[in-house]
Amino acid sequence: MSKIGSEPELRDFDDYDTLSGEKKRVVWGVVIVGILIGCVFFAASKIYTDKGDAIIIHDDITNVPLSKSIL
């Protein structure tokens, strides 16, 4: 039993262990829609990302100066 003003507890939910019926379909629907939206964004990022404007630098760092001590 839950008290007024207290946090809900898992034992207060009747269908915590076994979702069924409409609730189960809603949960699976949300999961599938989320995956589909993620796939659309992934595909769009691969298609519409322009990599032709990248600046290529061939200058290697050959000498790293010693760092100054803060202490």
Backbone as a chain_set.jsonl record, in Angstrom:
{"seq": "MSKIGSEPELRDFDDYDTLSGEKKRVVWGVVIVGILIGCVFFAASKIYTDKGDAIIIHDDITNVPLSKSIL", "coords": {"N": [[0.821, -1.188, 0.0], [0.454, 2.208, -0.776], [1.386, 5.256, 0.728], [-0.009, 8.489, 1.31], [1.694, 11.068, -0.302], [4.084, 9.718, -0.377], [6.862, 8.096, -2.05], [6.354, 6.182, -5.057], [6.376, 2.613, -5.073], [7.812, -0.452, -6.33], [6.281, -2.689, -5.685], [3.776, -1.657, -5.621], [2.815, -1.545, -8.177], [0.722, -3.326, -10.228], [1.209, -4.688, -12.635], [3.947, -4.976, -12.92], [5.821, -7.106, -13.297], [4.732, -8.561, -15.41], [3.873, -7.317, -18.276], [1.054, -6.821, -20.301], [-1.287, -7.034, -23.023], [-2.666, -3.937, -24.096], [-0.779, -2.161, -22.917], [1.648, -3.504, -23.276], [1.851, -3.483, -26.081], [2.054, -0.731, -26.498], [4.513, -0.136, -25.257], [6.307, -1.667, -26.857], [5.806, -0.418, -29.276], [6.801, 2.179, -28.815], [9.518, 1.58, -28.438], [10.202, 0.522, -30.964], [9.618, 2.702, -32.668], [11.486, 4.535, -31.672], [13.893, 3.271, -32.388], [13.626, 3.309, -35.192], [13.598, 6.099, -35.697], [16.185, 6.715, -34.841], [17.644, 5.285, -36.782], [16.924, 6.707, -39.092], [18.057, 9.244, -38.568], [20.758, 8.484, -38.446], [21.198, 7.533, -41.072], [20.671, 9.903, -42.475], [22.727, 11.52, -41.532], [24.922, 10.258, -42.661], [24.425, 10.559, -45.382], [24.086, 13.347, -45.879], [26.292, 14.652, -44.845], [28.989, 16.66, -45.589], [32.098, 15.941, -46.604], [33.983, 17.041, -48.169], [35.107, 19.462, -47.656], [37.197, 19.297, -45.897], [40.224, 20.104, -44.24], [43.377, 19.164, -45.013], [46.27, 18.386, -43.282], [49.708, 18.101, -43.447], [51.82, 18.464, -41.776], [53.998, 17.315, -39.518], [54.517, 17.09, -36.001], [57.605, 17.64, -34.814], [59.273, 18.5, -32.799], [58.752, 18.888, -29.488], [58.339, 21.363, -27.168], [59.706, 21.691, -23.841], [57.604, 21.503, -21.008], [56.655, 24.082, -18.742], [57.178, 24.195, -15.268], [54.68, 24.507, -12.83], [54.985, 24.713, -10.149]], "CA": [[0.0, 0.0, 0.0], [1.215, 3.446, -0.793], [0.894, 6.304, 1.616], [-0.143, 9.788, 0.653], [2.918, 11.856, -0.26], [5.303, 8.898, -0.41], [7.329, 7.69, -3.364], [5.786, 4.893, -5.487], [7.26, 1.461, -4.947], [7.555, -1.466, -7.346], [5.215, -3.604, -5.271], [2.494, -0.993, -5.821], [2.387, -1.722, -9.554], [0.175, -4.677, -10.414], [1.726, -5.346, -13.825], [5.386, -4.716, -13.024], [6.534, -8.262, -13.819], [4.151, -9.076, -16.653], [3.08, -6.399, -19.084], [0.246, -7.543, -21.273], [-2.344, -6.282, -23.675], [-2.414, -2.628, -24.691], [0.463, -1.584, -22.373], [2.774, -4.167, -23.915], [1.919, -2.973, -27.446], [2.536, 0.651, -26.439], [5.948, -0.18, -24.942], [7.014, -2.129, -28.049], [5.671, 0.632, -30.281], [7.746, 3.253, -28.485], [10.867, 1.074, -28.69], [10.411, 0.405, -32.414], [9.662, 4.053, -33.23], [12.776, 5.107, -31.285], [14.935, 2.668, -33.233], [13.449, 3.823, -36.554], [14.049, 7.493, -35.724], [17.644, 6.66, -34.778], [18.147, 4.846, -38.089], [16.739, 7.809, -40.036], [19.085, 10.247, -38.287], [22.056, 7.919, -38.823], [21.287, 7.544, -42.529], [20.744, 11.296, -42.926], [24.058, 12.051, -41.238], [25.846, 9.671, -43.619], [24.132, 11.065, -46.727], [24.163, 14.796, -46.012], [27.519, 15.214, -44.293], [29.942, 16.992, -46.654], [33.477, 15.771, -46.151], [34.836, 17.602, -49.19], [35.725, 20.711, -47.226], [38.162, 19.023, -44.838], [41.567, 20.65, -44.447], [44.38, 18.128, -44.772], [47.527, 18.952, -42.795], [50.777, 17.117, -43.532], [52.914, 18.943, -40.933], [54.158, 16.512, -38.313], [55.2, 17.757, -34.887], [58.885, 16.955, -34.652], [59.947, 18.94, -31.592], [57.798, 19.357, -28.493], [59.074, 22.097, -26.142], [59.487, 21.242, -22.479], [56.58, 22.267, -20.301], [57.15, 24.827, -17.581], [56.629, 23.725, -14.021], [53.847, 25.501, -12.137], [55.421, 24.791, -8.749]], "C": [[0.861, 1.245, 0.0], [0.558, 4.462, 0.105], [0.796, 7.603, 0.837], [1.162, 10.564, 0.821], [4.195, 11.04, -0.287], [5.648, 8.547, -1.848], [6.659, 6.376, -3.759], [6.835, 3.794, -5.373], [6.867, 0.415, -5.975], [6.413, -2.391, -6.95], [3.829, -2.981, -5.423], [1.968, -1.171, -7.248], [1.945, -3.167, -9.759], [0.834, -5.411, -11.571], [3.225, -5.12, -14.009], [6.104, -5.879, -13.692], [6.008, -8.719, -15.177], [3.296, -8.016, -17.313], [2.275, -7.216, -20.073], [-0.757, -6.597, -21.908], [-1.862, -4.975, -24.277], [-1.101, -2.009, -24.193], [1.689, -2.194, -23.05], [2.943, -3.665, -25.349], [2.447, -1.54, -27.472], [4.037, 0.683, -26.177], [6.736, -0.611, -26.171], [6.933, -1.101, -29.165], [6.647, 1.764, -30.058], [9.176, 2.81, -28.775], [11.148, 1.032, -30.191], [10.488, 1.775, -33.072], [10.99, 4.736, -32.882], [13.915, 4.567, -32.134], [14.84, 3.194, -34.657], [13.918, 5.271, -36.683], [15.571, 7.553, -35.667], [18.253, 6.251, -36.103], [18.029, 5.958, -39.122], [17.806, 8.88, -39.812], [20.471, 9.749, -38.673], [22.239, 7.961, -40.332], [21.416, 8.966, -43.057], [22.119, 11.882, -42.655], [25.096, 11.49, -42.208], [25.656, 10.264, -45.013], [24.471, 12.545, -46.853], [25.41, 15.435, -45.414], [28.522, 15.421, -45.424], [31.352, 16.899, -46.108], [34.464, 16.349, -47.144], [35.538, 18.872, -48.76], [36.723, 20.508, -46.087], [39.527, 19.583, -45.213], [42.575, 19.568, -44.068], [45.694, 18.803, -44.401], [48.569, 17.852, -42.794], [51.971, 17.488, -42.649], [52.964, 18.104, -39.656], [54.868, 17.329, -37.244], [56.484, 16.98, -34.628], [59.582, 17.332, -33.349], [58.888, 19.515, -30.655], [58.594, 20.067, -27.404], [58.742, 21.561, -24.747], [58.439, 22.122, -21.805], [57.208, 22.951, -19.089], [56.441, 24.314, -16.326], [55.846, 24.833, -13.343], [54.356, 25.716, -10.722], [56.558, 25.695, -8.562]], "O": [[1.873, 1.318, 0.696], [-0.666, 4.519, 0.225], [1.458, 7.774, -0.187], [1.675, 10.704, 1.931], [5.287, 11.606, -0.227], [4.821, 8.688, -2.749], [6.416, 5.532, -2.896], [8.029, 4.032, -5.557], [5.728, 0.39, -6.44], [5.652, -2.831, -7.812], [2.821, -3.685, -5.362], [0.779, -0.963, -7.491], [2.698, -4.105, -9.497], [1.005, -6.628, -11.509], [3.711, -5.078, -15.139], [6.927, -5.655, -14.58], [6.775, -9.214, -16.003], [2.132, -7.833, -16.954], [2.771, -8.201, -20.62], [-1.033, -5.512, -21.397], [-0.795, -4.909, -24.887], [-0.382, -1.392, -24.98], [2.65, -1.489, -23.36], [4.071, -3.444, -25.789], [3.205, -1.176, -28.37], [4.757, 1.453, -26.813], [7.741, 0.018, -26.501], [7.89, -0.929, -29.921], [7.256, 2.258, -31.007], [9.966, 3.591, -29.306], [12.213, 1.458, -30.637], [11.33, 1.994, -33.943], [11.556, 5.442, -33.717], [14.798, 5.316, -32.551], [15.863, 3.495, -35.273], [14.564, 5.629, -37.668], [16.184, 8.357, -36.37], [19.272, 6.808, -36.513], [18.929, 6.139, -39.942], [18.395, 9.371, -40.775], [21.28, 10.525, -39.181], [23.291, 8.368, -40.827], [22.185, 9.213, -43.986], [22.628, 12.66, -43.461], [26.056, 12.183, -42.544], [26.629, 10.45, -45.744], [25.084, 12.953, -47.84], [25.562, 16.655, -45.477], [28.866, 14.477, -46.134], [31.75, 17.687, -45.251], [35.671, 16.168, -46.983], [36.471, 19.317, -49.427], [37.056, 21.464, -45.386], [39.928, 19.536, -46.376], [42.608, 19.116, -42.924], [46.173, 19.684, -45.115], [48.353, 16.789, -42.212], [53.033, 16.877, -42.77], [52.067, 18.186, -38.817], [55.72, 18.162, -37.552], [56.448, 15.804, -34.266], [60.399, 16.562, -32.844], [58.216, 20.494, -30.979], [59.445, 19.444, -26.77], [57.649, 21.048, -24.506], [58.402, 23.334, -22.014], [58.166, 22.452, -18.499], [55.241, 24.037, -16.347], [56.302, 25.975, -13.289], [54.175, 26.795, -10.156], [57.035, 25.863, -7.439]]}, "num_chains": 1, "name": "protein.A"}
